[in-house]
């Protein structure tokens, strides 16, 4: 089934989307530093199974608009983009699926608009209930000053690092965060003093089997056009998002939910481990957690067969 790419005006911006199939609507939200292309293995599988699937280049990425203001990337705008896509396609109760930052968007779609979204699937990033202090403030309060969220805050710094050699950046980030990276040498999320995000990453001599030179070339072309500013602006709204979501501080995820991650994903083995363990309580609608042995962070690209099987099984059961 052939996928098509087109521009759609929603929420005051233009999103470039890939769409395929017909039937109940499933919206796929990618993470950082990715694109709708990251769902290349899921789009045909969902369409063949009888779903209408829509995967946008999220705002700030690829050929979608990238507003100039940092606060244009706050969580309400990101959720608003997905709500706008649902309205555009005329489905009263779509399913939202997200990976990495897209998982944050999907969780917040479920949190803020449970009347609209009938189910949520999140990959790699577990639901994290709102804490008592803004995240960046909380890190500083316990003496942490070298976490990657903090490195991403000053505009222009991370952009310069990532844009100096875009193909190398993509190879390093994707390989080093994957299950194929050597143990204890993967992508570091806490940075040594004076170092950049990529300094402890690995540029593989040979790409892993799930990632091709053509994949890198496609993504490089898109990031040459967009730069990395838009995606980094998601991180620059972390504390702002904490303030905006105050009305839902005591609310869990009640709609049907599926969580998928790799057992070697640094998010669930590191700073997100407690959130993963708390999900049965914080996500009352959680139907299943699928942890794929040996897989890393880029789960839907690394292990498409297992991800597709879990996703289609969950959707069929709704």
ABEGO torsion letter per residue (X at the ends): XBBBBBBBBBGGBBBBBBBBEBEBBBBBBBBOBBBAAAAAAAAAAAAAAGBBBBBBBBBGBEABBBBABAAAABAAAAAAAAAAAAAAAGBABBBBBBBEAAAAAAAAAAAABAAABABBBBBGBBBBBBBABBAAAAAAAAGBAABAAAAAABBGAAAAAAAABAAAAAAAAAAAABAABBBGABBBABBBBGBBAAAABBBBABBBAABBAAAAAAAAAAAAAAEAAAAAAAAAAAAAAAAAAAAAAABBBABBBBBBBBAABAAAABAAAAAAAAAAAABAABABBBBBBGBBABAAAABAAAAAAAAAAAAAAX
